[in-house]
Amino acid sequence: MEKIKKMKQWKNRLQDDLDAYINRICDSMSPLARLLTVVITVGLCGIIFLSILIFSVYRIGKQDGEKEFLQLQHIETLKLQKQDSLNILNKNEYEYKSNR
């Protein structure tokens, strides 16, 4: 339990130090320089995001294109026995009826 408290204190201290550092840098900049910094940073992040997205979609498409597609084929005719039990019965009945 004590370790968790120390980790939280360390995290909070790190955040405070980072905030103080950023505030010192931003306070020394003019409003136009701050605006340009934000716009350039957002633009670079957007370009990086789009390039990663496009590259990922390209790779997914490339992998799908490399897969073998199923070929449609007609079902071959089933080779049945010429003398199965049903054929023998049917043949005998027809021969018997035709002889009458």
N, C-alpha and C positions, 0 to 999 in steps of 0.2 A: 504494500500500500504506500509505503514511503517512497519507493522508486517512482511510482506513478505521479505523486505530488512533485517530485524533483523534476521529472520530465515535463510536466505542465508548466512549472516555473521557468524552466529553461526555454521552452517554446514561447512563452509570453515575453520573456526577456529578449529573445531573438527578434520577435515581431516588433517590439518597441524600438530596438536598436536600428532595425531596417527602416521603420517609419521615420525615425529621427534623421537617418542618412538621406533618405529621399526628400524629406522636407528641406534640409539644408541645401541640397542641389537645386530643388525647384524654387526656393526663395531667391537664389542668386540669379535666376533666369528671368528674362522679360516675359510678359504675357504672350507676345508673338512667338518667342522661342519655345515656350511651353506648348502652345497650340501646334506648332510645327512638329515638335517632338512626339506629341500624341498622335497626330495624323500620320506621320511617317511610321511610327511603331505599329499602328493599326493596319496600315497599308502593307507593311512587310509581313505581318502575321497573316493577313488575308491572302497574300500571294503564296506564302508557304502552305497554308491550308488548301488552297485550290490546286497547287501542284501535287500535293500528296493525294488529294481526292482523285484527280485525273489519272495519276500514275496507278493508283489502286484499281480503278475501274478498268484501265487498260490491261493490267495484269489478269484481272478476273476474266475479261473477254478473251485474252490470249489463251488462258488455261481451258476455257470452255471450247475454244476453236480447235484445240489440239486433241480433245477427246474424240474417240471414235464414235461416230453416229451409228445408230442401229440401222441396218439395211432391211428394208421390207422385202420379204420373199414370199412367194406363193407356197402354200402347203402342198407337199407332194402327195400324190394319190397313195392311199393306204393299200398295201398289198395284202389282201385277204387270202385265206386258204380257199382253194377251189372246191373242196369237198368238206364243208363244215356241217354240223348237225342240222342247221336250219335249211341249208341248200338241199340236203338229201330229202328231208321231209317235204319241202315244197315241190321238188322235182317229182317225187312219187305221187303226190296228190294230183298234180297236173297231168301226169301220164295216165293216172287212173281215170280221171274225168274225161280226158280226151279219147280214151279207148271206148267209152260207152256209146 
